[in-house]
């Protein structure tokens, strides 16, 4: 339904990623942007397998980010802003 739409997701934690998840589920290409070093806040919230926290195994993060691509960039730097501008030009 939304196959010709590209969404650049700049939000964090739950609200914006949930909107991105819904759009991705409807066929949009969603590209998640995460800050370097820390990533999305949802990575630090469980549930985690075996109750062992791990940024790549957060059930919340995984649930909210299915069917998305992802990039890491620092929008506070000139290089990061240039990369973000390139993404927005897609």
C-alpha positions in Angstrom: 0.0 0.0 0.0 2.8 2.5 0.9 5.6 0.8 -1.2 6.6 4.0 -2.9 7.1 5.9 0.4 10.5 6.2 2.2 10.4 7.3 5.8 13.4 8.6 7.7 12.7 7.8 11.4 14.5 10.2 13.8 12.6 9.4 17.0 13.6 7.5 20.1 12.2 4.9 22.5 8.5 4.0 21.8 6.2 6.6 20.1 8.1 7.4 16.9 9.4 3.8 16.4 5.9 2.5 16.8 4.7 4.8 14.1 7.6 3.7 11.9 6.7 0.1 12.6 3.1 0.7 11.4 4.3 2.4 8.3 6.8 -0.4 7.5 4.0 -2.9 8.0 2.0 -1.1 5.4 4.9 -1.4 2.9 6.9 1.8 3.4 10.7 1.7 3.4 11.6 2.9 6.9 15.2 3.9 7.7 15.8 4.3 11.4 18.5 6.8 12.4 20.3 6.1 15.7 23.0 8.2 17.4 26.4 6.6 17.7 27.5 5.0 20.9 24.2 4.7 22.6 21.6 4.0 20.0 17.8 4.1 20.6 16.8 4.2 24.3 14.6 1.1 23.8 17.8 -1.0 23.5 18.2 -0.6 27.2 14.7 -1.8 28.2 13.6 -5.4 28.4 12.4 -7.9 28.2 15.7 -9.6 27.6 16.3 -13.3 27.0 17.3 -14.9 30.3 16.9 -11.4 31.9 20.4 -10.6 30.7 20.5 -7.0 29.3 22.0 -6.7 25.9 21.5 -3.9 23.4 21.0 -6.3 20.5 18.5 -8.5 22.3 15.9 -6.1 23.8 12.5 -7.5 23.1 11.0 -4.0 23.1 13.6 -2.7 20.6 13.3 -5.7 18.3 9.5 -5.5 18.4 9.4 -1.9 17.4 12.0 -2.1 14.7 11.0 -5.1 12.5 11.0 -4.4 8.7 13.3 -1.4 9.0 16.7 -0.5 7.8 19.0 1.4 10.1 21.9 3.9 10.0 24.0 5.5 12.7 24.9 9.1 12.4 25.7 12.1 14.7 23.5 15.0 13.6 25.5 17.3 15.8 28.5 17.1 13.4 28.8 18.5 9.9 29.4 15.0 8.5 26.3 13.7 10.3 24.2 16.5 9.0 25.4 15.9 5.5 24.6 12.2 5.7 21.1 13.1 7.1 20.6 15.6 4.2 21.5 12.8 1.8 18.9 10.5 3.4 16.2 13.2 3.3 16.9 13.6 -0.4 15.9 10.0 -1.2 
